[in-house]
Amino acid sequence: MRFSERWLRALVGVAADRDALVEGLTMAGLEVEAVTALGAGLDHVVVGAIIECTPHPNAERLRVCRVDAGLAAPLQIVCGAANARAGLKAPLALEGALLPGAVAIRATDLRGVRSQGMLCSARELALDSDASGLMELPEDAPPGQALAEYLGLPDASIELKLTPNRADCFGMVGLAHDVAALFGGVTRLPDCAAVPARTARVRTVQLQAGDACPRYCGRVVEDLDARATTPLWMAERLRRAGLRPLSAIVDVGNYVMLELGQPLHAFDDARLHGDIAVRTAHAGERLRLLDGSEVELDGQLVIGDARGAQALAGVMGGADSAVSADTRTVFLESAHFAPAAIMGVARRFGLHSDAAHRFERGVDPELPARALERATALLLAICGGRAGPLQCSELPGWSAPCASIHLRRARLLRVLGLAIADSEVERILLALDIKLAREADGWLALVPTRRFDLAREEDLIEEVARIHGYVRVPSSLPSAAMPLPPAAATARLPLPRLRAALAARDYHEAITLSLVGDALLAPWHMLETSLPLANPLSAELARMRPSLLPGLLAALRANRNRQQSRVRLFEIGRSFHPLPAVPREVERLALVACGTAALEQWGLPARALDFHDVKGDVEALLALRGGVTGGLRFAPDGLPTWLHPGRGARVLAGTQELGVIGALHPLLEQALGLESSVYVAEFDLDRLREQSPPKPQALPRFPGVRRDLAIVVAEAVTWAQVEAQTRAAAGKVLAELRLFDVYRGAGLDPGHKSYAMGLILQEHSRTLTDTDADACVSRVLQALAQAYAARIRG
């Protein structure tokens, strides 16, 4: 939302300077994004009238102009603008002027002809971005008058970043109420008095779209002069609000939209046939729009006549009924469209319009008639003509919603922690156009229909705090004693500890997009398990990611393509999963790694990263969980299709699956264009973060006994199986179990391998004897022989 500072001050009288105004708006929730000062550097710039314009004798593209600058004699100006001509009035920078950008103006010779100043474009004066030619001023502009005085400068174009709940501030009147409340000014609202009808001509309107358009106002205006010039004050206000003046009829509609917040549209009445119908479009119906594009409709809200659709309701008018310089009679439209009926329509057809921007967020349902009266009065004053009667069609039984809210004085004090005088509360709310009735414990507030965001007591409290000043609301901690929560059976591992552990192992944290495209998910075969968006911004952002790994692999590949051979990344974020009833979100942690196992150095030979390196990283994370119940193990079965079937595992805690780890499937690596093996891991973060509180244990008072065993088992027997069987057979006396060697080769039968392990045996109540240790080893060997046909390696 852009607007002219002078225009705002014309609607509300406040003494605050520009800096205070900008600061106040921002602190009240109407964030000022940009302030563009207009009119600086216009000293010695006047209105000039070109009396004569002849070709330059020595340059094809230059002209020699005699210009009336209100001085004793005309000035000679050399100009290269294409629109320079006799009779034109344009800004003239005299000798001694210093234009924006530090451009100094002095008399000089241009290709042998003396030039005593410079005729200027709007861009050269920093008034507009138009540099196509001289800035054309109205014919009645007085030569010699200071341009700043004539244009009402200095001024500023202020741009607001409005939140969706403040649609009322898309109109200057809504903004004026906020400024009046902030600075104690008085609003001077525009005159919207009824315009008497001077012709009986009407056009019947039929409402056929139900709640999508419950109110539609229209009026016929005859005998207009469509070629009339838009007044300078209106054109400048439009220009400073970011809209280029086009023609008087169009400019009046745009002006009222900016002033009141109600979009309007003018049809050329001679190009309409029969009654006006507000309806939904037929399937396959086509409409050519004002911007020249043609759209195929299917159920959108349209304004039509007997021939077909003539406008895309709330978005853009049609070219077949557009006004032109030859228009003599117009049908003015001012309607209330429900936001749900307009939302997304413009984006679907690749359009953008100020009307759609407002209707999507909500426009005051009481505005259509007032806006039409205001537009009619302006149109008659500029273009002449005769107005017909105002027609308002409404859906039977429909009425504009009007909220009535009870604001309690005690509740205001409790929420804000600040006592605000009744007189100040009433001043704020009345300035915001909220009608009040005093009650014993507070006020009964009647909210204007333009404020959709005010629906309950807390909303009014927020309004009081916003205008009174958030900085004046005290910040204090609760004084009451807070009870300690009961100790939980399991604690939560802090995320900073996970991040620190991964950073210590050379992983860099990445953040990837939650919205992904089909092309990213297709190689992973994840399209069926992803959530598609009904109205995506683009094809690359059409789905919610079902896993963090596709985006993380894309980041790894981008690093590899930039000569980073060793890449280790992790991400903590959400994945999104469809369910038969309601989709769910899952917090996840994912890792990706490739390249060498360690950074290049002289002390260790270079070695490619393998499964056990990444498994060690994962085990370091799992070790942070402390004594959480359930034994941890790695199961090689039930892997997802994108993992290598021989170099992957599911990570289990008891029967609960925490996540998966392994190398990417070779076919997926090939599809992703990866030249070396990439290892990945992904975990359910909630399960990974389960952590048992630490339990203190006494230091052992008696020495331990170590026994080393080397057993031979079949190749299919995993260490996890041997470890579980050994711990079960040894019992509580086993304090620690260490695997220190795995051997395959000479001396062993084909298809067999040897595990060498150390058993640390210890009792807390006595010193173990050799007999105790031998008995434990015997139990272990017997259990392994029975379970896996293990034997002692000879």
Steps between C-alpha positions, in 0.01 A plus 500: 500500500658828382360843567585869493587656835323823398188304412500335843546834674207638300281231658628529855661801663805406708799707609748211491784535252583235240744306717255486790219396265706215354616384844146512639353297214767233529468466876121470462535197274477683166860439399650765274715327239620803305479878501580680174540874538359697206576856400853536638740687274233695309633848575520700177265254324193673356211436264615557145282548190654411162419784260691372197677171423732468197755236390858543616720611206782257590324199659212291373362401841522837670254788488544868577212630713399852597352465848292745703628477861314805629805722440534818295606302192462137394794265560669289235513132604652210304296186563517138379164375630274344239187671635644854495258716297354846482224554755632240746548599861776319686738548794792731420821497704658846489866586527620436855262210566645189670281205407479168688816299445712817529433602137598868475326708231691775322491672162700305243545448126351179359632424150555869438167630638470678835271334758393706805359220716343156472148373438452200730333162517336374819789261560760777482309677779465176704121534485431182301681221317374619159792609282329461162470874445437837659262506795183644350320751719136610462422771246399747772835477681627862540844555341762611748330359811729291721440137414503388866226751579295401197522123572447530875851399600695404701324172574588139570381168360467263797469125453344278768540127547149414618424176679203301363276593795521875427321510165320817616826692456502435125286816496622843607196546726584189702858617531384847607307354795816326627707818461233703681509254790881496510558875494173643630394658170155557355394316184361694204323228304400547132148603410294199390162676483237355270507631141149583372385310192453711188409213269278196548728263311579180692639153434347205684733287714443133585689337790547133412812414701356483853735597784788555258343839411227599745498872406545667161453872433491657155420828329480627143665837424419657161647775281856474632803661341745209519777718357492735798833550674553354845556788748859552603432439872342162425766395249778587744339309787463197276857529374640526853297193597665301222219519240553667164217730390328358189169675430250694705247214532763242599680746726184579696446128571859455610487813715188389689654153548808656662297749700226276640640152435212391272595384148266616222468427130355700211340323202430673170122484522461499120698173483280319753193303391205428725504448877810472715541159664740416782554127454754221483661439163400210281757228437711599199369859488768739374564863589742753350633725778616861511867398496447327164516143634224248442400253773291186497259502795364215705281600792658837583281794601429726200292805406310422183232631267281334239807425280720343767764585760612864496729508806680265734330608822726671750807451281490670159254632244453366150634664185168471313323740737793729585462878495687698235547859390173470305291381796199717572309290754641276772356249741685535831534187712566487876447160660581294806667168416573239765876445543463124452349557153794715382789336682748331266316592178753762388793272581346212307497706181834669565336838564548772758267789568446745783134398511580131553760592763227673700209263443712198596561656842151640550330832419244677719157370390347841578731683257350429154224763508720768664784437254261520206362835618854635544612376157187642334556845649865505388411371152231764448738774620773394256315356199156656532197285422179393668472231765224242518350363823724292727393133492601262781410133466533285813465132574172443690560467873864610480638773722850629560655346813540746786689389813397618847769435762499542877831648623555462874717745686640229729586276208685784329709553813569130546615436144714813460623529858451872458223730622380719213260782579143459378528825308803371308331170419195686370714744299686215330195295413289795385785621278507152343131553408382253767176614663485460879234474767617519862409219739570443868803276445622639168359572157282348230680559169333501158768416244483653149438249223838579341687350798475125434786442744303611808283214622562456875608679814872420455491671159384827658767467770758461225371815330533698824855367556598560136396863501600575860843361413648153548813662640290641785372157604722379788705182473511296820532138605224326696549548874323182611708192585501252214449134605762255382364250247519132597808319374427331170587138436701612197653841433552673167845527349559873429535590133814710563675183626409315180622790288822532699571126473453504123706817458780334700499218244546740204131529400365838385137589565288568190148637458307385193152581373195318636333548160647287224418403142419176325841495331676488838286219645458280191845328513431409866155354414344730761226662292230268633595571861515880463231763553415702184397865536167605356631838383882496481707809428696308235567146374824494704299567819201273436535243783574476872814294552451148643869482596791737563740293290406609143560867582813421699639288212431790262709723729777238508497475122517880467810498721655216302442695178700784655813289553424397859601133501436441874150605605330424833160665565217460750156654532233514770154568361151373432378242251135479394303180454149432366266288708149372426352772722734789586856553373769505767837665553807321635813664641803332343879509504685401181869460413679471165873445448743418219868525418787401726464375855725776635628836385816489291805477728850355525443271798240266346469355151200617296209256527152514350208537739324168571194371682681453831615864506142626475386228743755638747353850457153362565616304805651820640155659478332197654750507787361840601175327595668356811333205667175513303322165526513252211813357341623674185562288192537530122271277292584452129145398397197709399701781340343772281552458126744792478757335730771254387369150595843383618622818671204624702318438826204601706592644840289341774460569872335183622208459258474872420655620173697823538605541137713361218865522397699387199633566153275625221381241253729493192206564266405811700860622500506458124168686459630786716827520308720419801843363412589350839319325785284716722393391850183625662305466823158625605334481842169574666619786722244446776614141545867587468471765772357263762751500784495328839603715794853415612524250786793530741702184562767429754857459380604132483689393813632172360721437195371362175612192311553490123457197279562514122319265263539440126203313357424381148145543364329489163530812281126570540526537880525868594688652790170632636375141533821382667499800735141445610557127561823567693342760728204274572721204587750692711238681704562791740859403558592627150598866548623566146525317166754608239537384138864554404546291184309349207698252290432329166758304308754221534428244769124541486247300300343681202191698602621548858654784700651553843398748768757582769342652806599601851272429798550729800351319802440674831298462821405781735507289817817289465807422292434245224713187501637315197233238559225768476648638180545158340140409583376818334707437188368143483142624513569745221668238277221250558230757416679611183557139390132419543373816333749544213720187495790716619833341589828616646745607234803269501 
